[in-house]
Amino acid sequence: MGQQVRVGRELIFEPGAIISGFPGQGEGRTYYVNNITGSSTADGLSWNSAVDQPSTAITLSETYRQLGGGAPSVTTNDYIQNTIIVQGTGTAYTAVSTLPSYTRIVGLGADPRGNGAGIAQIDGAGTADAMAGSARGLELYNIQCDQSGAGSVIGLDCVVLFRSRIEDCAFTNQGTSGIRIVSGGGVTIKNVTCSNDTVAQITGLTLGNGATNNSHKIVDCEFFGDTNGVSFSSVAGKQTVFKNCYAYGGTYGFLDTSSSDVGFQPQYIDCYGNGGGASTINSAGFKISNNYTRHLTNCIENASGTVFNIPDISNTNA
């Protein structure tokens, strides 16, 4: 009979600690990635046997997850959640062409908003999207997607993305867009920046291209684009909320051409839009196609240097 340890409060595991056996919940495995010490043939289950690239870890993780963790009586358990920890080094990781589902990817290193060594950085080198694919239940933390060369590419390009989280990440120097979600729902984007300092980037955040993007929660983010900070062109963005976000574009800060009206369009709360395309209200910092006064709450627009409050707080009934 095995020994028992009774814990009255909590156990704190240091980074790299391994839990063997069944911990009482279907947590899945943790895979470790280091492009200096890792190997493409390692199992990735500890820092001493780290794999070389996030894509290598994703392949291992997806195989394990879809087999239900290898339990002999279970043939599939697609919802078990694995973790991939990516060590920031002085060398960027190569592009990821397949996204995992029900997996968290955590960058271990310097703040991804920076520019230099020690960041968990994925580089498409101007020839490929830094990360691309379709996923459900994906979580990204403290990752930088960058391009070291110019190209018509995207930082995180999702054909489909549902029930996922992107937090404390940076998407920089992407020729086309920092993030693009063609069709999605239930995605939380928090403390994220889409920016550029060396390579032109047309749009910071792109949502839609005709598909739906519903129930997203986008908070405390900054989106920069040479043309648009945010471009929302979905058929509908039902109950999608932007809160405390800043968008800057050469033409539009926030551009929302969603076809649906009240109750179906995104809501913008405490947001700041800065655009250079015109100088009247709802023409540059914000360009909301349908009933903008119902969809903007306590927002500030900078339209080519002319500032507007939306709704207009000078109204005596406000």
C-alpha positions in Angstrom: 0.0 0.0 0.0 1.4 3.4 -1.0 2.2 6.1 1.5 -0.1 9.0 2.0 0.8 12.7 2.4 -1.9 14.9 3.8 -1.6 18.5 2.7 -3.5 21.0 4.8 -2.9 24.1 2.7 -1.1 23.9 -0.6 1.9 22.5 -2.5 3.9 24.9 -4.6 5.7 23.4 -7.6 8.8 25.2 -9.0 9.2 25.6 -12.8 10.1 22.2 -14.3 8.6 20.1 -11.5 7.0 16.9 -12.7 3.9 15.3 -11.3 3.9 11.5 -11.9 0.8 9.4 -11.9 -2.8 10.6 -11.9 -3.1 13.9 -10.0 -6.8 13.7 -9.5 -7.8 15.6 -12.6 -7.4 15.3 -16.3 -4.6 17.9 -16.6 -2.6 16.2 -19.2 1.2 16.5 -19.8 3.7 19.3 -19.7 6.2 19.6 -22.6 9.4 21.7 -22.5 10.9 23.5 -25.4 14.5 25.0 -25.7 16.1 25.6 -29.1 19.6 25.7 -27.6 19.6 22.5 -25.5 16.6 20.6 -27.0 16.4 17.9 -29.6 13.9 17.0 -32.3 14.0 13.4 -31.1 13.5 14.0 -27.4 10.3 13.3 -25.5 10.0 16.9 -24.1 8.8 15.8 -20.7 11.5 17.6 -18.7 14.1 20.3 -19.2 16.7 17.6 -19.4 14.9 16.1 -22.4 13.5 19.2 -23.9 12.4 19.4 -27.6 13.9 21.9 -30.0 10.8 23.8 -31.4 7.2 24.6 -30.4 6.1 22.7 -33.5 7.8 19.5 -32.2 6.1 19.8 -28.9 2.7 20.4 -30.6 3.1 17.2 -32.5 3.9 15.2 -29.4 1.1 17.0 -27.4 -1.6 16.4 -30.0 -0.7 12.7 -30.3 -0.9 12.2 -26.5 -4.1 14.3 -26.1 -6.0 12.6 -28.8 -5.2 9.2 -27.4 -6.6 10.1 -24.0 -3.2 10.2 -22.3 -2.5 6.6 -23.2 -5.0 5.0 -20.8 -5.7 1.5 -22.0 -9.4 1.8 -21.5 -9.8 5.1 -23.3 -9.4 5.6 -27.0 -10.1 9.3 -27.1 -10.2 12.2 -24.7 -9.8 15.2 -26.9 -10.4 17.7 -24.1 -7.5 16.8 -21.9 -5.4 20.0 -21.6 -1.6 19.8 -22.1 0.9 22.6 -21.4 3.8 23.6 -23.6 6.5 25.8 -21.9 8.8 27.6 -24.3 12.1 28.9 -23.0 13.1 32.3 -24.2 16.7 32.3 -25.5 18.8 34.5 -27.8 17.5 32.7 -30.8 14.0 32.9 -32.3 11.9 29.8 -32.8 10.7 28.8 -36.3 7.1 29.4 -37.5 4.3 27.2 -36.3 2.0 25.9 -39.1 -0.4 23.8 -37.1 -2.1 25.0 -33.9 -3.0 22.7 -31.1 -6.4 22.5 -29.4 -7.1 22.4 -25.7 -3.4 23.3 -25.0 -1.8 26.2 -23.3 1.5 27.5 -24.7 3.5 29.6 -22.1 6.6 31.6 -23.0 9.2 31.6 -20.2 11.3 34.7 -20.5 11.4 38.5 -20.9 8.4 40.7 -21.6 7.3 40.0 -25.2 6.8 43.7 -25.9 10.5 44.1 -25.9 13.0 43.7 -28.7 16.0 41.5 -28.0 17.3 38.4 -26.4 15.5 36.4 -23.8 12.0 36.6 -25.2 10.1 33.5 -26.2 9.9 34.6 -29.8 8.5 32.9 -32.9 9.7 34.3 -36.2 8.2 33.7 -39.6 11.2 35.5 -41.2 8.9 37.4 -43.5 8.1 34.3 -45.5 5.4 32.6 -43.3 2.8 33.4 -40.7 4.4 33.1 -37.3 1.6 30.9 -36.1 -1.3 29.7 -38.2 -4.1 27.1 -38.3 -7.4 26.4 -36.5 -8.0 25.6 -32.9 -10.4 25.3 -30.0 -9.4 25.8 -26.4 -6.0 27.2 -27.3 -4.2 29.5 -24.7 -1.2 31.6 -25.5 0.7 33.4 -22.7 3.9 35.6 -22.9 4.7 34.8 -26.5 6.1 37.2 -29.1 5.3 36.5 -32.8 7.7 38.6 -34.9 8.9 38.9 -38.5 12.6 39.5 -39.1 11.9 40.3 -42.8 9.2 42.1 -44.8 6.4 40.0 -46.3 2.6 39.8 -46.6 2.3 37.6 -43.5 0.3 37.5 -40.2 1.4 37.0 -36.7 -1.4 34.7 -35.6 -3.6 33.6 -38.5 -6.6 31.6 -37.4 -9.1 30.2 -40.0 -11.2 29.1 -36.9 -10.6 30.0 -33.3 -13.1 29.2 -30.5 -13.1 29.3 -26.7 -9.5 30.4 -26.5 -7.3 32.9 -24.6 -4.4 35.2 -25.8 -2.8 37.1 -22.9 0.4 39.1 -22.4 1.5 38.5 -26.0 2.9 40.7 -28.7 2.5 40.4 -32.5 5.0 42.6 -34.2 6.2 43.6 -37.7 3.6 41.5 -39.6 3.2 42.8 -43.1 -0.6 42.1 -43.3 -2.0 41.9 -39.7 -0.8 41.2 -36.2 -3.8 38.8 -35.5 -6.5 37.6 -37.9 -9.4 35.5 -36.8 -11.6 34.7 -39.8 -14.3 32.8 -37.9 -14.4 32.6 -34.1 -16.2 32.9 -30.9 -15.6 33.1 -27.2 -12.0 34.3 -27.5 -10.4 36.4 -24.7 -7.6 38.8 -25.8 -6.0 40.6 -22.8 -3.0 42.8 -22.5 -1.9 42.2 -26.1 -0.1 44.5 -28.5 -0.1 44.4 -32.3 2.6 46.8 -33.4 5.5 47.4 -35.8 8.8 49.1 -35.5 10.9 47.9 -38.5 8.4 46.4 -41.0 5.1 47.9 -42.3 2.0 46.3 -40.9 -1.3 47.1 -42.6 -3.7 46.2 -39.8 -3.2 45.5 -36.1 -6.2 43.2 -35.5 -8.4 41.7 -38.2 -11.7 40.0 -37.4 -14.0 38.5 -39.9 -13.6 38.8 -43.7 -17.3 37.9 -43.9 -17.6 35.2 -41.2 -19.0 35.6 -37.7 -16.9 36.7 -34.6 -19.2 36.5 -31.6 -18.7 36.8 -27.8 -15.1 37.8 -27.9 -13.7 39.8 -24.9 -10.9 42.1 -25.8 -9.5 44.2 -23.0 -6.4 46.4 -22.2 -4.9 46.0 -25.7 -3.2 48.2 -28.3 -3.5 47.7 -32.0 -1.4 49.7 -34.5 -1.6 49.5 -38.3 -0.3 51.6 -41.2 -3.9 51.6 -42.5 -6.2 50.4 -39.7 -5.7 49.6 -36.0 -8.7 47.2 -35.9 -10.7 46.0 -38.9 -13.9 44.2 -38.0 -15.8 43.0 -41.1 -17.8 40.1 -39.8 -21.4 39.3 -40.7 -22.0 39.7 -37.0 -20.0 40.3 -33.8 -22.8 39.4 -31.3 -21.9 40.5 -27.8 -18.2 41.0 -28.7 -16.8 43.6 -26.3 -13.8 45.9 -26.6 -12.9 47.6 -23.3 -10.0 49.9 -22.5 -8.4 49.4 -25.9 -6.4 51.7 -28.1 -6.3 51.5 -31.9 -4.2 53.6 -34.2 -4.3 53.7 -38.0 -3.2 55.9 -40.8 -6.8 55.9 -42.0 -8.9 54.4 -39.3 -8.3 53.4 -35.7 -11.4 51.1 -35.3 -13.1 50.2 -38.6 -16.3 48.3 -38.0 -18.3 47.3 -41.2 -20.3 44.6 -39.5 -23.7 44.4 -41.2 -25.8 43.8 -38.2 -27.2 46.5 -35.9 -28.0 46.9 -32.2 -27.7 43.7 -30.2 -25.5 42.1 -32.8 -22.6 44.5 -33.3 -19.5 44.7 -31.1 -19.6 47.0 -28.2 -16.8 49.5 -27.5 -16.4 50.7 -23.9 -13.7 53.1 -22.7 -11.8 52.8 -25.9 -9.6 55.3 -27.8 -9.5 55.4 -31.5 -6.9 57.5 -33.5 -7.1 57.8 -37.3 -5.9 60.2 -40.0 -8.5 59.6 -42.7 -10.9 62.5 -41.9 -11.6 65.1 -39.2 -15.3 64.7 -38.3 -16.9 62.4 -35.6 -17.1 58.7 -36.5 -14.9 59.2 -39.5 -11.3 58.2 -38.6 -10.6 57.3 -35.0 -13.8 55.3 -35.1 -15.7 54.3 -38.3 -18.7 52.3 -37.2 -21.1 51.6 -40.0 -24.3 51.0 -38.0 -25.6 53.3 -35.3 -22.3 54.2 -33.7 -23.8 56.1 -30.8 -25.4 52.8 -29.5 -22.2 50.8 -29.8 -19.7 53.3 -28.4 -19.8 54.0 -24.6 -17.4 56.6 -23.0 -15.0 56.5 -26.0 -12.6 59.1 -27.3 -11.9 59.7 -31.0 -8.9 61.5 -32.4 -9.8 62.3 -36.0 -6.7 63.8 -37.6 -6.1 65.8 -34.5 -9.7 66.8 -33.7 -10.9 65.1 -30.6 -14.5 63.9 -29.9 -16.2 62.3 -27.0 -18.6 59.5 -28.0 -21.4 59.8 -26.9 -21.1 63.6 -26.7 -20.7 64.3 -23.0 -21.6 68.0 -23.6 -25.2 66.9 -24.0 -27.1 68.2 -20.9 -29.1 65.0 -20.7 -25.9 62.8 -20.6 
